[in-house]
Amino acid sequence: ISIDRHIYTAYLNRCRQIENHIKNDKSIKIVLDVHRDAIVDRNGEKVKYSTTINGESTAKIMFVVGSDLSGLTHENWKENMSFATNLQKHTLSLYTDLCRPINFRSQRFNQQLAPAGIIVEVGTNANTLDEAILGARYFAVSLADFIEKNK
């Protein structure tokens, strides 16, 4: 099985699971797909994105927002982008260097299922586990605060 086919199958299976959760709980508006990015430079070296928060090396996060540019229906992409932009502004107001720029893509990544659906990349495969955990914790604090302030 090719990697592309494997990824397609994984997203299709995940789509069915998300649809079932949303069908059973109409209050679900935010769907996060959390990953660890994998980046290599021209020389094949892994690329690490980190910052220092409270004196500790912390993995940076990045939001990935899909669109309908691949030709697949995705009526929520503008809402998803608005959510990502506002969440990033809020996160940066708490942790000035935690976020990498938003990555806008042509694929939809199941984000068509919710008005606030995004991928959250926590660091890269070059970050340590401790850095990734810290990045995820700071993001979780920011997300909880953002949700509380935007009820």
C-alpha positions in Angstrom: 0.0 0.0 0.0 1.4 3.4 -0.9 1.9 6.1 1.7 -0.6 8.3 -0.1 -3.2 5.6 -0.1 -2.5 4.9 3.6 -2.9 8.6 4.4 -6.1 8.8 2.4 -7.5 5.7 4.2 -6.6 7.1 7.6 -8.3 10.4 6.9 -11.4 8.6 5.5 -11.6 6.4 8.6 -11.1 9.4 10.9 -13.8 11.3 8.9 -16.4 8.6 9.8 -15.4 8.7 13.5 -15.6 12.5 13.6 -19.0 12.5 11.9 -20.3 10.0 14.4 -19.1 12.1 17.3 -20.7 15.2 15.9 -23.9 13.4 15.1 -24.1 12.2 18.8 -23.1 15.5 20.3 -24.4 18.6 18.4 -22.4 20.9 20.7 -19.1 19.9 19.1 -17.8 22.9 17.1 -14.0 22.5 17.5 -12.2 19.6 15.9 -8.4 19.5 16.4 -6.1 17.1 14.6 -2.8 17.2 16.6 0.4 16.2 14.9 4.1 16.5 15.1 5.5 18.1 12.0 8.4 16.5 10.0 10.7 18.9 8.2 14.1 18.4 6.5 16.3 21.0 4.9 18.1 20.7 1.6 20.8 18.6 3.2 18.4 16.1 4.6 18.8 17.5 8.2 15.8 17.6 10.4 14.6 21.1 11.1 13.6 22.1 14.7 11.3 25.0 15.7 11.6 26.0 19.3 11.4 29.0 21.5 12.1 29.7 25.2 9.1 30.2 27.5 9.7 30.6 31.3 13.3 29.7 30.8 12.5 26.3 29.1 13.0 25.2 25.5 9.6 24.8 24.1 8.4 23.4 20.7 6.6 25.9 18.6 3.1 25.2 17.3 1.6 25.7 13.8 -2.0 25.7 12.7 -2.7 24.1 9.3 -5.9 25.2 7.6 -7.3 23.4 4.6 -9.4 24.8 1.8 -11.5 23.8 -1.2 -8.7 24.4 -3.7 -8.2 20.7 -4.3 -11.7 20.6 -5.8 -13.4 18.9 -2.9 -16.3 20.6 -1.2 -15.3 22.5 2.0 -17.8 25.1 3.0 -16.1 25.7 6.4 -12.7 26.7 5.2 -13.2 30.5 5.8 -14.6 29.8 9.3 -11.7 27.5 10.0 -9.2 30.2 8.9 -11.0 32.8 11.0 -10.8 30.4 14.0 -7.1 29.7 13.4 -6.3 33.4 13.0 -8.1 34.5 16.1 -6.7 31.6 18.1 -3.2 32.4 16.9 -3.6 36.1 17.9 -4.8 35.0 21.3 -2.0 32.5 21.8 0.6 35.1 20.7 -0.9 37.5 23.3 0.0 35.0 26.0 3.2 33.5 24.5 4.7 35.9 22.1 6.8 33.4 20.1 4.9 30.1 20.5 3.3 30.1 17.0 4.8 29.6 13.6 2.9 31.2 10.7 -0.4 29.6 9.7 0.0 27.0 6.9 -2.8 27.4 4.3 -3.3 24.3 2.2 -5.4 23.1 -0.7 -6.4 19.8 1.0 -9.3 19.8 3.4 -8.0 17.3 6.1 -11.5 16.6 7.4 -11.8 20.2 8.4 -15.0 20.5 6.3 -16.8 18.7 9.3 -16.6 21.6 11.8 -16.7 25.4 11.8 -13.5 25.4 13.9 -11.5 22.5 12.5 -7.7 22.8 12.2 -4.5 20.7 12.4 -2.2 21.7 15.2 1.5 20.8 14.6 3.3 20.6 17.9 7.0 21.0 17.1 8.8 18.8 14.6 10.5 15.4 14.6 13.7 17.3 15.6 12.2 18.6 18.9 12.6 16.6 22.0 9.6 15.0 23.7 10.0 17.4 26.6 9.9 20.4 24.2 6.8 19.0 22.5 5.0 18.4 25.8 5.7 22.0 26.9 4.5 23.4 23.6 1.3 21.3 23.9 0.8 22.5 27.4 1.1 26.1 26.6 -1.2 25.7 23.6 -3.8 23.9 25.8 -3.7 26.8 28.3 -4.2 29.3 25.4 -7.0 27.2 23.9 -8.9 26.9 27.2 -8.5 30.6 27.8 -9.6 31.4 24.2 -12.7 29.2 24.5 -13.6 30.7 27.9 -13.4 34.2 26.6 -15.4 33.4 23.4 -18.4 31.6 24.8 
